[in-house]
């Protein structure tokens, strides 16, 4: 029996032997460790796309400024999904790629200072 199978077998025997309270404690501790590891991973990630996961409002354009802003954020976060981009980037023409790059670059230059560009977009410490 290899080491992993032996360890799993040992854990199964301990699991059966332990009381319900012990199992609940073991489960809670392991869930806490897993949550801590997840929190640390999220903390160290540079980019976030939480708005699209949490937004419950109207997705549409032209009703009012707030809905328009929310819709643009929602669309951009959906658009930048890795799975979607893997499909879309291969289907876009060179002209489409250039137009999108130019639009985004123009907006960044127009609305961000140099420090904001480095800190917010590039995620570099720049002051």
C-alpha positions in Angstrom: 0.0 0.0 0.0 1.5 3.3 -1.0 1.9 6.2 1.5 -1.1 8.1 0.4 -3.5 5.1 0.4 -2.1 4.2 3.9 -2.7 7.7 5.2 -6.2 7.9 3.7 -7.0 4.5 5.3 -5.7 5.7 8.6 -7.8 8.9 8.4 -10.9 6.9 7.5 -10.4 4.7 10.6 -9.9 7.7 12.8 -12.9 9.3 11.3 -15.1 6.3 12.2 -13.7 6.1 15.7 -14.1 9.8 16.6 -17.3 11.1 18.1 -19.7 13.5 16.3 -18.4 16.4 18.3 -14.8 15.6 17.3 -15.8 15.3 13.7 -17.6 18.6 13.8 -14.5 20.2 15.4 -12.2 18.6 12.8 -14.5 19.8 10.0 -14.7 23.3 11.4 -10.9 23.6 11.8 -10.3 22.4 8.2 -12.9 24.8 6.8 -11.3 27.6 8.8 -7.8 26.7 7.4 -9.3 26.5 3.8 -11.0 29.8 4.2 -7.8 31.4 5.5 -5.9 30.0 2.6 -8.5 31.4 0.2 -8.5 34.8 1.9 -4.7 35.0 1.6 -4.9 34.0 -2.1 -7.5 36.7 -2.8 -5.5 39.2 -0.8 -2.4 38.7 -2.9 -4.2 38.7 -6.2 -3.7 42.0 -8.1 -6.9 42.0 -10.1 -10.5 41.7 -9.0 -13.9 41.3 -10.7 -16.3 41.2 -7.8 -18.8 43.7 -9.1 -20.1 41.3 -11.8 -20.5 38.5 -9.2 -22.5 40.7 -6.8 -24.5 43.1 -8.9 -28.2 42.5 -8.9 -29.5 45.6 -10.6 -30.6 46.3 -14.1 -28.2 45.7 -17.0 -29.2 48.1 -19.7 -28.2 51.4 -21.2 -29.9 54.7 -21.5 -32.2 54.8 -18.4 -30.0 56.9 -16.1 -26.3 57.6 -15.4 -26.0 55.1 -12.5 -27.5 52.3 -14.5 -25.3 53.1 -17.5 -22.2 53.1 -15.2 -23.2 49.8 -13.6 -23.9 48.3 -17.0 -20.5 49.3 -18.4 -18.7 47.8 -15.4 -20.8 44.7 -15.7 -20.1 44.3 -19.4 -16.4 45.0 -19.1 -16.0 42.4 -16.3 -18.0 39.8 -18.3 -16.0 40.7 -21.4 -12.7 40.2 -19.7 -13.5 36.7 -18.4 -10.6 34.4 -19.3 -12.8 31.7 -20.9 -14.7 34.2 -23.1 -11.4 35.9 -24.1 -9.9 32.6 -25.1 -12.7 32.2 -27.7 -13.2 35.8 -28.7 -9.5 36.9 -29.2 -9.1 34.2 -31.8 -12.2 35.3 -33.7 -11.4 39.0 -33.7 -9.8 40.4 -36.8 -6.5 42.4 -36.5 -8.6 45.5 -37.1 -11.0 44.6 -34.2 -8.0 43.9 -31.9 -6.4 47.3 -32.8 -9.7 49.2 -32.4 -10.3 47.7 -29.0 -6.8 48.4 -27.9 -6.9 51.9 -29.2 -10.3 52.6 -27.5 -9.1 51.3 -24.1 -5.7 53.1 -24.3 -7.4 56.4 -25.2 -9.8 56.1 -22.3 -7.0 55.3 -19.9 -4.9 58.3 -21.1 -8.0 60.6 -21.0 -9.2 59.8 -17.5 -6.2 58.7 -15.4 -3.1 60.6 -14.3 0.2 58.9 -14.8 0.3 57.8 -11.2 -3.2 56.4 -11.4 -2.3 54.5 -14.6 0.6 52.8 -12.9 -1.1 52.2 -9.6 -4.6 51.3 -10.7 -4.2 49.8 -14.2 -0.6 48.3 -14.1 -0.8 47.6 -10.4 2.7 49.0 -9.9 3.7 51.0 -6.9 4.3 54.4 -8.6 4.4 57.7 -6.9 
